[in-house]
């Protein structure tokens, strides 16, 4: 039916309004008095859920907080008003049906723990999805409402411990087989198997290779004996039907990986380049091998969804982790090579923690190609996450503004450049009397355009410049890295984030640490993306430590992350003068700071965070446990999950007590619940 829409909105020069009804967008016409109109042919369903956007040069720069709904006849005129976000608006109000998060000014508390780090009496040497039920029990009993996890995707590449790195998945959709509970999947736990289980589960850390090798062997045996019955079930068939777009390519990929002994698909001969036809032919010829991987994913999905339903019934929700990168030897890169720049590597520029910068090795995203189908791959990825999670952490959110790109085969982060960017033309540089060599790096996609080398001012070429040349280079350098791109990067983010966030009901939380452009906070605020606040990493350069009492409401605050030592480890290894300042200035205590971070100090630090205005306070389990001297692990240095300084770190931390013991720790749990209650969470 044709309906005339009109809305009064005061735009700035170059802006226009667009009506969004379903998958269609209708550019509107400006009329005198600031009235925008358009006649659109809409269905009844579209009329029940439509909204308006502000565009500039084809880029979405502003969206409404919520959608409109009306019921009219063809030929009718609809007059709307722009819907702004209330000042204290809660992102969950428009996105979730969960009553717990619909409260105005909601402030919740929670725990961060990787699934592999969980420990229960039922495990097989590693934390499993079903362990999350016991974690939920503890969270609910202590007044917590959210549990934050690290990525849970399958990372199986080499079948060695190096696959323990959770940010190098072979699929952005598939779940990791290590999280499967064998007994719940149907494996009969014989006396001999229980003995092996007990031995693996008694280890203080995860033995990644032994655990995964044994689980794979047992599940293959089960599949051979009773897999046909499961594959014939209506439940399994429905799972395959709902997930076939990613599931079948993933299962074929896994079978080819094992057949060829490598995940590097460039070495797979006729299968080096993916086509659906070739994948289907391989499936027919190797049905048992391919079906096995589908079978494993079916059980994982079933167990995790059981856990999610259990958690929701207890008022507890899960926050997932969205890695910024994808592996260059993943099924995603195999199936969709055009979506990624395989000749480049993502990383990070040099900073106080890494003088050489970082090279993560992941290919960068081809955003122009992704935009052609309205970011379908991203939307599918988020839709899959939303089946399990109510909130998600956007790893390195700066990647949606720009990424630090390092050409292949360079290793050093010093050889990188920002992408996208606005490099200088060669004559713009030479006209200032500056040489190109040693000071600039040519843009890989625009011949004759150059980026300043980020480490140029420490190089020999810079030292040879005269005073006037140094001044000219410094002016170009500072403009390039701190001013030139602010509006440009804001527009880049607004091309992507509104479309992606609008496709999911999950609450978005951004990991906004590092070299932050000035445009980032404003974009995150406009999209109601919660920031990340860490006391040890203040965003104000004038501060030595951030002050939790001054945090904004729309943030997640925490004491430490998986890339940092927990509070006790930091206290014992950090510069003692810095610890002394923290002890005197942040904790307000007199005298000399003790060598060890005693339980009462830990309780004060946790309380500072719990009393903060932050919407979510999510503390690592290690830091919760640090508050009780009788329950915490004696060796504080053994609690760090990842050490970024070690490129091939073994991710194998496990909590030292079982979840059953944690749930029975009456005095400690009373302490936690009392603090959460007293802090108004």
PyMOL commands that set and color helices and strands:
alter all, ss='L'
color gray80, all
select helices_A, chain A and resi 44-47+91-95+99-102+115-117+131-141+161-164+177-179+182-185+191-201+208-231+234-260+265-267+269-271+276-285+287-313+331-335+337-339+367-371+376-385+397-400+413-415+426-430+456-458+460-463+467-482+486-501+519-526+548-550+567-573+576-586+599-610+621-625+636-639+659-663+666-678
alter helices_A, ss='H'
color red, helices_A
select strands_A, chain A and resi 2-8+15-21+24-27+29-31+35-41+50-56+59-63+77-81+108-112+146-148+317-322+340-341+344-348+358-359+364-365+391-394+403-407+416-419+424-425+440-442+449-452+507-510+531-534+555-558+616-620
alter strands_A, ss='S'
color yellow, strands_A
deselect
rebuild
show_as cartoon
